[in-house]
């Protein structure tokens, strides 16, 4: 009678966590004091396969960035508590959060505004008003959704 060989496969906990984490949708933090803009961006990103976090001011956004480690932050410049420029500077000054890419979204679109955003570490600068398609294109360039 032939013997059957059975092989047990086991995975280390670290491997399973890495693998399951890779299947989670990327998290995008949306920091804007305008409820309508936050809701529009949240809706569009969730439909595109992203997990979203929202903040209405800079301090709340910083707490979420530190505690939740999003893969991307969409950041309005004009916010109470801590404006977008100060937020971006603080974010990129900390080793804990310096790696998180930022897209600044602002109604201010002069060359000096865009340059200031780049100086404090923003990877991109999107001027309001913008189309949802343009927003998604820029988000996906920095952080592709799972399955894309």
N, C-alpha and C positions, 0 to 999 in steps of 0.2 A: 504494500500500500504506500503510495507516494506521500511524503511529508509536505505539509503546506507551511510556507514561511510567512509569518506575519510581521510587518514592520510598523512600529508605532511612530507616528510623526508628532513631534511636540514643537511648540513655538515658545520662545522666551516671551515674557510679558512685555519687554521693551520692543520686540519686533512687532507684536500684535498692536501695541499702542501706535507705533510709527505707521503701520499699515492702515489701521482704522482712521488715524488722523489724516492720512492722505486722501481718504474718501469723503471727508467732511467738506462742505462748501467753504470757500474762503470767506472770512469775516471782514466787512467793510464798516468802519465807523463813520457816521455822517454827523458832522458838527456844524450846525447852522441855527441861528436864532429865529428863523422864519419857518413856522409850522408847515406852511404849504409846500415850501421847497423841500423840507425834510421828508414830508409824506410822499411827494412825487419821486424823489430820488430813491427812497426806500422801496416804493412799489416797483419801479423799473429794475432795481438791482435784484430784488427778490425774484421777480419773474425771470431774470437772466441766470438765476441759480446761486446767488450770493446770500449769505447770512448777514444781517445788518444789525448794528447798534446805533442808537441815536442819542445826541446830546444837544441841548439848547444853548449852552454857554461853554466857554473855554475851560473852566475848572472842572465841570462835569465830564467834558471830553477827555481831559488829561487823566482823570481818575479811571475812566473806561480804558484808555490806551494802556495805562500801567497795569491794570488788573486783568484785562481781557486779551491783550496782545493781538489786535487785529492785523490782518495782512496789508491793509491799506486804510488811509484816512482821507476823507473828503472834507475839506475845511473852509468855512467861510472866514473872510478877513474881519468883518465887523460883527463882533459878538460881545455880549457883556461878560464881566468877570475876568476874562483873559482873551484879548483879541487874537486873531489868527496868526499874525506875525509873531507875537510873543509866545503863543502856543507852539508854533513850529520851531522857534529857537529853543525853547525849553525841551521839547520832544527830542530834538537832535543833539542836545547837550548831554543827555543821559545815556550811558551805555546800555541801559535796560530797554530803551525805546528808540535809539538812534537808527536802527535798521528799518523802521516802519516807513514805507514811502507815503508821501503826502501829495494830494492834488488840491491846490487852493482853488476855490470857487468864489469869485468876487465880481461885484458890479464895477469895480475899479480896474480899468484895463490899460492904463497908460504904460508906456515902456518902463518908466521908473517903478511903477507898482509891480509889474512882472519881474523886474530885476530884483526888487526887494524880496519878493517871494523866493526866488532862486537863491539869494544870498542867505536866507535863513534855512535853506535845505529842502524846499519843495521840489519835487521831481517834475511837476507840471502845473500849469496855471490856466484855468478855464474861466473865461469872462462871461458873466450873465448878461443877457439871456443866452441860453445854450439849448441845443436840441437834445432830447434823450438819447438819440443815436450817437451824437458826438460824445456825450458823457460815457456811454457804454464802451465806445471805441477806446477812449483813454483809460478807463478802468481796466479793460481786458488786456491792454498793452502792458500794464504793470502787474496785474494779478488775474491770470486767466481763470474762469469758472471751471469747476470740476467737470470733466468730460469734454472740454473744448480744446 
